Amino acid sequence: MRDRAPVIMAAALLAVVAVTSARAAPFDIAEAIASAPDGAVIDVPPGVYDGPFVLDRSVTLNGGGEAVLDGGGEGDVVRIEAEGVTIRGFVIRNTGKSLDRENAGITGIAPRIVIEDNVFEDVLFGVYLKGATDSVIRGNHIGGKDLAVARRGDGIRIWQSHRTRIEDNVLWGCRDAVMWFSDEVYLRGNHITRGRYGLHFMYSNNNVIEENHLEKNSVGAFLMYSKGLVLRRNVFARNRGPSGYGVGLKDMDGTRAEENVFVGNRIGLRFDTSPSSMRIHDVYERNVFAYNDIGIAFLPSVKRNRFRDNVFHENLEQVAVLGRGTFSGNDFTIEGRGNFWSDYRGYDLDGDGIGDVTYRSDSLFENLMDREPKLRLFLYSPAQQAIEMAARAFPAVRPRPKITDEAPLIQPVHVDSQYRDRLEPIGMLLVGSVLLAVSMLAIGAGGRSFDRGGRAGA
């Protein structure tokens, strides 16, 4: 034992020296940035580093997935002031809570910034770019603070940052992902959930939104006051807040939407003055609207939209016109092809895949419900059945068709397998919920109308 004592004491002394040395000279990120030339790559060792940090040189900062930048609950964590900066592989956490000061995990105010493969935790705003043209935000996971929606910041906010690429990010628990005054933005492969507006565009032209998944937000995407939008192969699922749109369009010109899936929303796609220009027609092709309360909804003044090869499958109401006024000027048959309607009752004698009878949306109950939404309570009830029977018996009370499709498709267009697998489970869940609600209403009505002996009550 006495022979081992010097060895143990020496080992203990070395450990104390190592700890003392580590404390006396830890890696200093600010010093490394200050001493680095432009273009340098700075590898940050694992550990927790207290911010804030300012990147004022064109460097690449690598965290290796194990370095943590902590804002201490005050202000921004990282501020990028030099162009050409890359920040990669960090955990960025614990911003301040000031909406007025827009506290963010990363704020960038210079062009050509790359922000990729970072994890943002407990941040008010995640990434905020101002005047940061030609930047990239890729492969980040961004989680907001545990606050009421109105008090949260945006997971991603882009302001006057043209040609930004936003790819393969995951956002949850944030307020919105915002693109304002930013043209030629490309958004692809992002997954956004549990927010207010999954995407929110204003005054941003010639942008492309493709292969994103926006689910369980109040609104999937609200797109406003912009031109030249391409909306392609996105999924908008179960967005059911007070508005509950899969996508809402307000004063959008030159929109082309194709191969998107709108499933389980309160309203799949809502139109308000889109397009606004008298010289433009917007085009919607090969989209799927399935199991929504309303497939697509228009304000009465909306015109110049063209629909072809879309699938309208088992929506509680396929098409709604919200409000009073004459609805016209939208085309549901283009060059001899229309759309698939799951409630079409026509036939195809010549076997060309096109129905021989025009599809008409002329339900009296739907017409009344569009004007008075509270009537939706009586969907699938005896009251609805009685109204529809009266409309069939007395054609004079049947309303003018909301829309007609002169060439309805007998079979739906092809739906990609990744979407088909998603449609049926959601559809069964929604249909089951509706049937349960109707059953409960019927049971309630029966309990009020009859006593235990089955006699009619007061």
N, C-alpha and C positions, 0 to 999 in steps of 0.2 A: 504493500500500500504506500509505504514511504517512497519507494522507487518511482511510483506513478505520480506522486504529488507535483514534481516539477513540470511534468508533461501537461497535467491538468491546468496548472497555473499559467503556463505559457499559452495554451489554447484559449483560456479565458481572456488573457491579456490581448491576444490577437483579435478576438471578437469585439472587445471594447474599442480597440483602435479602429477596426473596420466600421463600426457603427458611428463612432465619432467622426471619422473621415467622411462617411456618407452624408452625415448631417451638415458637416462644415462645407462640403462642396457638391451639392446636388446638381443635377442637370438643370440649367437655366434656359428656358425656351426663349425668353426675351433677349438674353445675351447672345444666344445662338443666331437669332434672326438679325440682330444688330451687326454681328460680325461676319455674316454670310454675304458673298457677292450675289448679284442677280443671277438667277438660274441654278442656284445651289439646291441640293437635296438635303433636308435635315431629318434624320431618323430620331424620333423621340423615344427614349427607353420607357418600359412599362412603369406606371406609377400614377399618382393623382397630382395634378398641377393646378394651383389656384390662379384664376384669372383676375381681371380681364387680360386679353392678349390682343396686340395690334400687329398685323402683318403689313408692313410698309415697304417691303422689298419683294421682288418677283422670285419667290422661292417655292419649293415643294416641301410641305410638312407632312411626314408620314408618322402615323401613330401605331401602326402594326396591329391594330385591334385591341391593344392592351393599355394604351395611354388614355387617361381621363382628364379632360379640361373642365374644371368646375368653376362656375360663376359666383358661387357663394350666395346666391339669391339676390344679387344686385346687378342691374344693368345688363349689357350684352356680355356674352362669353368671349366671342372672337369678332374682331372688326378687321375687314380686309380693305386696305387703302391703295394697294399697288396692283397694276394689271398683271395678268399672267400668273397669278398665284394658284397653287393646287393645295388642297387640304384633304387628307385621306386617312381613313382608318382610325378615327378617334371616337371615344364616347364623350359627348358634349352635353353638359347637364347644368341644371339649376340656375336659370336666368332670373332676372327680376320679374315683377308682376305688373309693371306700369304699361298700360295700353297707350297712354299719352306719349310715352317715350319709345314705344314699340320695341321693348326689350327682346332680343333675339339670340338664339344659339350662335348663328353666324349672320352678320350684316356685311354685305359687299357693296362697295361704291366705285368699283373700277372694272374695266372690261376684261374679258377672257379669263374669268375665274372658273376653276373646276372644283366642285365639292362632291366627293364620292365616297361611298362605302363607310359612312359615319352612322353612329347611333345617337339620336337626340332624345334625352330623357328630361322630363320635368321642365320643358321650355315653354315660354309664352308664345313667341313666334319661333319657328324653326329656322328657315332660311329666308332672308330678306335681301333682295337685290335691288339696288337703285342705280340706274344708269350703267348697268353692268352688261353691256352688249356682248354677244358671242360667248356667253358663259354656258356651263354644263352643270346640271344637278342630277347625279346618277347614283342609284343603288343605296340610297340612304333610308334609314328607319327613323321616323319622326313621331314621337308621342308627346301630346300636349299636357299642360298642367290639369290637375283635377279641379276644374272650376266649372261654373255654369257656362253654357255655350256662349252667351253674350259677353262674358268676361274673358274668354280665351282669345289668343292671337291666332294668326294663320299659320298652318304648317309650312306652306311656301307662299311667299308674296313676291311678285315680279312687277317692278315699276320702271317704265321706260327702259326696258332691257330687251332690245330686239334680238331676234335669232337665238334665243336661249333654247337649249335642249333639256327637257325634263323627262328622265327615263328611269323606269324600274325602281321607283321609290315606293315605300309603304308609309302611309299616314293614317293615324288613328287618334281620335279624341282631340282633334284640332277644331278650329272654327271653319275656315275655308282654305282652299288653294286658289290664290288670286293672281290673275294676269291683267294688268291695267296699262293701257297706252304702250303696249308691247307687240310689235308685228313679227310675223314669221316665227312664232314660237312653235316648237314641236314637242308634243307630249305623247309618250308611248310607254305602255306597260306598267303604269302606276296603279296601285291599289289604295283606294281612299275609303275609309269607313268611319262611322260614329262621329260625323261632323255636322255642320250646318249645311253649307253648300260644298259638295265635293269639289267642284270646279266653279270658278266665278270669273267670267270674262267681261271686260268693258273696254270699248275703244281700242280693240286689238284686232288687226286685220291679217288675213292670209295665214291663219294658224291651222295646224293639223293636230287632231286629237284621235289617236288610234290605239286599239288593243288595251285600253284601260279598263279597270274594274271599279265601279263606284257603287257601293252597297251600304244599306242601313244608315244613310244620311237623311237629313230632313229633305234636301233636294240633291239629286245626283249632280246635275250641272245646270247653272243659270248663266246663259250666254246672251250678252246685251250689246247693242250699239256698235256692231262690228260687221266686217265684210269678208267674203271669201273664205268661210270656214269649211274645212273638210272634217267630217265626223265618221270614222270608219272602224268597224269591228270592235266596238266597245260593248261592255255589259253594264246596264243600269238596273240594279236589282234591289227591291224592297226598300226603296226610299219613300218613307211614309210619314213625314212630319206634317205640320199644319198645311203646308203647300203640297208636299209629297210628289213633286214632279220627278220623273226620271231625268228629263231635260226640259227646261223652260227657255223659250226663245222670245226675246224682246227686241224689235227693230234690228233684226239680223238680215243682211242682204247677201245673196250669192251662196247660200248654204247648200252643200251636197252631203247627204247622210246615206251611208250604205253599209249593209251587213252588220248593223248594230242589233243588240238584243235588249228589249225593255220588258222586264218580267217582275211582277209582284209589286209594282208601284201604285200609288193612289191614282196618278195620271202618268201614263207612259211618256207622252210628248205633248207639250202645251205651246200653242202659238199665240203671240200677241204682236200684231203689226209686223209680221215677218213673212215675206220681205216687205220692206217699207217703200222701196223704189218701185215706180210704176213700170220700169223697163226690165225688171229682173224676175225670173222664175226660179224658185228653189226646188231641188230635186231630192226625192226620197225613194230609194230602191233597195230591195232585198233585205229589209229590216224585219225583225220579229217583234210583235207586240203581243205578249201572252200573259194571261192571268192578272192583268191590271184591273183596278176598279174601272178605269176609263182608258182605252187604248190610246187615242189621240183626242185632244180637245182644242177647239178654236174659239176665239172671240168672233162675233158675227161679221166684223168688218174685214177679217183676214182673207186675202186672195193670192192667186198666182203661186200656188204650191202644186207640185206634180208628184203623184204616187204610182209606182209600178212594181210588181213582183214582191210586194210586202206580204207578210203573214199576220193576219189578225186572228188570234187563236184564243178563244174562251175568255175574252175580257168581259167583265160584267156589263159594260157598255162599250161597244167597239169604237164609236165616234160620238163626241159630244160637242154641241154648240152652246157655249156658256153665255147666256143672256139673250135679250130680245133683239130682233132685227133680221133682215134677210141675209142668208148665208149663201154665197155663190162665188164662182170664179176660181175654184180649185178643181183639179183634174185627177180622177182616179182611174182613168183609162188612157194609156199612152201608146200610140202606134199599135192599136189592136190588142194590147195586153193590159189586164187589170191586176187585181190583188186576190189573195186567198182569204175567204171569210168563213170562219168555222160555223157560223149560223146561216150560211147560204143553203137554200132549199131547192135550188134549180137542178138542171140536168144537162147532160152533154151527149146528144144523140149522135153526132158525127165523130165523137172520140178524139177531137183535136186538143183536148185539155182546157178548152174555154167554155164556160157555161153558156147555154143558149138563151137563158133568161137573165135579164138585168138584175143585179143586186141592188136593193133599195133599203136604206135605213130610214124607216118611217114609223117607228114605234111611238104610239101616243103617250104611253107612260114615260118613255125616255124623254120625249119632248117636254112633258110637264116637269120631269125631274131636273132637266137642265135649267129650267126657269126657277124652280124651287128645290134646292138641294136637299132639304129636310125630308122630301118624299123618298129619298134613298132608303130610309128606314123600312119601307114597305116592299123592297125588292123581294121577289119570289113569294110574296104573300097573296092571299086570295084577293086583296084589293087590286094588285097589279093584274092578276088574271082577269078580273072583272072588267077593268078598263080596256085591256087588249081585246077581250071578247066584244065589247061594245064598239070598238073601232072597226073590227071586222064585220060586225053586223050592220053598222051604219057608216058606210064609207064617207059620208059628209063630214064626220067628226075626225076622220083620219088626217093627220097633219101632212103638209108638203114634205117629201123626203129630204132629210138633212143632206145626204149624199147619194149618188148613184154610181155604180160601176157597171159599165156596159159589157165588159169582157172579164167577168170574174173567173179566177183560176179554180179548177176542180181539185187540184192537188197543191199543197204548199211547195214553195221553192225549197231547194236544199238548205238544211240547217246544219252547220258544222257540228261534229260530234261533241266538242267541248261545251257547246251551248245546249245541245239536245239533252245531255245528261243532267244539266242544271234545271231545265224547264219543268220536267214532270214532277220531281219531288216538291218544288215550290208550288206548282199548280195544285197538287193534291192537298197540300197544307192549306192553301187559301180556300179551295172549294170546301174542304172540311170545316173551316172556320165559318164560312157563310152558312152552310147547312146547320151547324150547331146554333148559330145566332137565330136562324129562322125557326128552328125547333124550340128554342127558349121562348121566342115571341109567341109561338103557338101555344106552348104550355101555359105561359102567363095569361094569354087571352082565355084559354079554357078554364083556368082557375078562377078568373073573374066572372065568367059567364054562367057557370053551372055550380049548383050545390052538390053535396056528396051523393045525393040520390039521382043526379043526372038531370034535375029539373032546371029550367032556365031561371037565372037569377035576375035581380034588378039591374 
